[in-house]
Amino acid sequence: MSAWYKVARHADWVHFPDVKQSWSRSDKVGASVVSDISHNKCRLVAWISYRSKRVFIRHVLSHAEYDKERWKDECDCD
């Protein structure tokens, strides 16, 4: 997660394509951005306020936890 944090901390993301360019292992899922982290061992689910330049980390999940999709109930990810 430290590599993702370093990228996010110095990023100037205006919209999702900027996120994808700086961290290619990211996807947009509803209102959230899901990134593979820790050498693809975990998924980080975040909500990004591009206007205020803030990232709100909602979950850090193993692939098994992510696959259960319970996290989608909390993040408007239909």
ZITAVEN-V828857 format. One line per field, one symbol per residue. phi: phi as a letter, one per 20 degrees, with the letter a starting at -180 (. if undefined). burial: I if it has 9 or more other C-alpha atoms within 8 Angstrom, else O. A space follows every 50 residues. Layout:
phi=???
burial=???
//
This chain:
phi=.ffffffffdfcfdbggffgfecfeccecmedddcfcllmeccddcddef femcddfebccfffffffmffffecldf
burial=OOOIOOIOOOOOIOOOOIIIOOIOOIOIOIIIIIIIIOOOIIIIIIIIII OOIOOOIIIIIIIOIIOOOOOIOOIIIO
//
